[in-house]
Amino acid sequence: TSPFIIAIDGPAAAGKGTLSRLIAEHYGFHHLDTGLTYRAVAKALLDAGLPLDDETVAEKMAIEMELAGLDRSVLAQHHIGEAASKIAVMPAVRRALVAAQRKFATKKPGTVLDGRDIGTVVCPDATIKLYVTASPEVRARRRYDEIVGGGGAAVFDEVFSDVKKRDERDMGRADSPLKPADDAHLLDTSEMSIDAAFRAACDLIDVAL
Ligand code: C5P
C-alpha cells in the first residue's frame, strides 16, 4: 500500500505552515515544510558569502542540504525568505530539492508536505491536495501582526508590497510556478480563523483518507 500524502500549497503568509503542522499532528503524519529547504540553501549561500545568481554553486548547496537539520527558528528571517525565492527560480536547485522532498513523502504511515509546487510537481499523485489562500491584504495584515506581536518593527505598506512582490516572483517563474493543481481543493482563509480553517481542511481530508 502506498503511503498517504497530503499536499498543501499556497502563497506566502496564507496560513499554510500552521495549518500543515496541525494537520500532521492530528493524523500522526510526518511533516515537511518545503520552504525551509529553499531557505536552508539560501542561508548557506549567504553565510558563505557566495552569490545568489550562480546556478552551479547553488545546485551544489542544494545537493548537500540535509532535511534533518532544518529549523524554522534560524531560517525565518525576511531576507532569507527573499533570497530563497531568488534561488527557487533555478531548475538545477529545484531538481535537487524536489528529489529530497519526494523521498521524504514516502515515509509511513503518511506525510504532509507544504510549499508551492507539491500538488503540481513534487507529489502529483498525492492522496489529497489543498490550495490555501487568502487575499494579499489579509496575508500582509497577518504577517504584520506577527512581526509587531513578536516585538519587531514594521510598516504595513512595506509588508504589503513585499507580499505582492513575493507572489509575483513565485507565480511568474517559468519552472514550477505557484498555481493550484487541477484537482486541488481551494481553501480561502481570508475570513476564517485558524481553527475554522483546520476544521474545514479535516472535513476534506477525512473524505479522502
Ligand atoms: O514558504 P516560504 O516563505 O518558507 O518559502 C520561501 C520561498 O521558497 C518561497 O517564496 C518560494 O519562492 C520558495 N519555495 C518554492 N517551492 C516550494 C517552497 C518554497 O519555490 N515548494
Residues whose N, C-alpha, C, O or C-beta is under 5 A from the ligand:
A	BS01	C5P	A12 T34 G35 L36 Y38 G81 A84 S85 A88 D114 G115 R116 D117 D170
